[in-house]
Amino acid sequence: MEALSFVIVGHVDHGKSTLIGRLLYDTNSLHPDKIEEIKKTSKDLGRQTEFAYLLDHLEEERQQGVTIDTTQVFFKTGRRQYVIIDAPGHVEFVKNMATGASQAEAAVLIVDAKEGVQEQTRRHAYILSLLGLGQVVVVLNKMDLVEYSEQRFNQVRADVAKFLESIDIHPQLYVPICALEGENIAKKSDKMAWYEGPCFLETLDTLRNKEHAEDKLLLFPIQDAYKVDDKRIFVGRVESGIITQADEVKILPSGQTTKVHSIEKFLEEPVRACAGQSIGITTEEPLFLNRGDVVCLLGREPALTDKFHATIFWLSKADFKKEEKLIIRCATQETTCKMEQIKKRIDSSTLQVTEEDAELLKNLEVGEVVVSAKKPLAIKEFNDVAELGRFVLVRDQNICAGGIITAVN
């Protein structure tokens, strides 16, 4: 049974954790002891049974009512298994949210039917757009607070649709729910007879899995090299494609070519490895590969360039000035870089272009930039091969921005 991973994003108080807890409960994915724990915790805090406590398991989160980390949880329906990536909603945790969303195949945008679109709703949706997540379902939660009103549903849906249209997101469905009461989650709700679409779980079952990474071109970034007896083994994770014994390969950035002599795996003797597997390889020629080298099939290599166009999301409270040098990390590759141009500076909550040909970026702003790296990198456009199309920028050993490659020179 194939698993599908999706991220749930939205404003901090719009009910993500409650929705996830309810999904686990309604799909019988909880141990009875866990259910009793939830009931006891809710009672101790003087509230009705609140499934959000499944996710907000840290004491700090329970006290503040804020999800502060990215959590993965699992459940299954009759059709397939699911991996939910619970992304933080609070403005201070946007970095974690972007990390979670980058791992997903689809997204659920949750909006409070009473409050409607908020700043964090817009910001999170924009990140989904930046990451190229095309499969999006919108759920309008807390329908009980608007008396399950069809009119209110249509009003908020129109507001959300207008905004998403502006950032080129076209949701599969808009689903009215009440996560707290379980309305329209696992089965159609009698309280919203006017809604003729599928319930939330049925909606998830319509989503498609991404193209398998092994169907793409081979990309094997080297993490390290080891000398074992008389063998020099180069280890790493196959990010995409398949590598097979006797393959003719090219090493970037050096341009060296060789054949794969063996695939190395502890206590195994495989002749091939697929995307997602961590392995070692040996080569027929005695090469000296280093961390950051990328192994690819001869004639099917990615671009090797020191300049590319990208969209970055600035995540540091300290402003970024265009002349500043940063460290860029893409897969295992690392070098220094600068922004040759900040073509557009964008407010991530309003999507307004605040400045063109800018000199700086502020916290939580988006920049459309031209990146100039000190040495060539093996890269792809994000929508082609995400594994070599996303990167982080580092300042003083702290990640200060995430980005995706939009065009390769």
Stockholm file with secondary structure:
# STOCKHOLM 1.0

chainA/1-409         MEALSFVIVGHVDHGKSTLIGRLLYDTNSLHPDKIEEIKKTSKDLGRQTEFAYLLDHLEEERQQGVTIDTTQVFFKTGRRQYVIIDAPGHVEFVKNMATGASQAEAAVLIVDAKEGVQEQTRRHAYILSLLGLGQVVVVLNKMDLVEYSEQRFNQVRADVAKFLESIDIHPQLYVPICALEGENIAKKSDKMAWYEGPCFLETLDTLRNKEHAEDKLLLFPIQDAYKVDDKRIFVGRVESGIITQADEVKILPSGQTTKVHSIEKFLEEPVRACAGQSIGITTEEPLFLNRGDVVCLLGREPALTDKFHATIFWLSKADFKKEEKLIIRCATQETTCKMEQIKKRIDSSTLQVTEEDAELLKNLEVGEVVVSAKKPLAIKEFNDVAELGRFVLVRDQNICAGGIITAVN
#=GR chainA/1-409 SS CCEEEEEEEECTTSCHHHHHHHHHHHTTCSCHHHHHHHHHHHHHTTCSCCGGGGTCCSHHHHHHTCCCSCEEEEEECSSCEEEEEECCCSGGGHHHHHHHHTTCSEEEEEEETTTCSCHHHHHHHHHHHHTTCCCEEEEEECGGGGTTCHHHHHHHHHHHHHHHHHTTCCCSEEEECBTTTTBTSSSCCGGGTTCCSCCHHHHHTTCCCCCCGGGSCCBEEEEEEEEETTEEEEEEECCBSEEETTCEEEEETTCCEEEEEEEEBTTBCCSEEETTCEEEEEESSCCCCCTTCEEEETTCCCEEEEEEEEEEEECCSSCEETTCCEEEEETTEEEEEEEEEEEEEEETTTCCEEEEEESEECTTEEEEEEEEEEEEEEECCTTTCGGGTEEEEEETTEEEEEEEEEEEC
#=GC SS_cons         CCEEEEEEEECTTSCHHHHHHHHHHHTTCSCHHHHHHHHHHHHHTTCSCCGGGGTCCSHHHHHHTCCCSCEEEEEECSSCEEEEEECCCSGGGHHHHHHHHTTCSEEEEEEETTTCSCHHHHHHHHHHHHTTCCCEEEEEECGGGGTTCHHHHHHHHHHHHHHHHHTTCCCSEEEECBTTTTBTSSSCCGGGTTCCSCCHHHHHTTCCCCCCGGGSCCBEEEEEEEEETTEEEEEEECCBSEEETTCEEEEETTCCEEEEEEEEBTTBCCSEEETTCEEEEEESSCCCCCTTCEEEETTCCCEEEEEEEEEEEECCSSCEETTCCEEEEETTEEEEEEEEEEEEEEETTTCCEEEEEESEECTTEEEEEEEEEEEEEEECCTTTCGGGTEEEEEETTEEEEEEEEEEEC
//
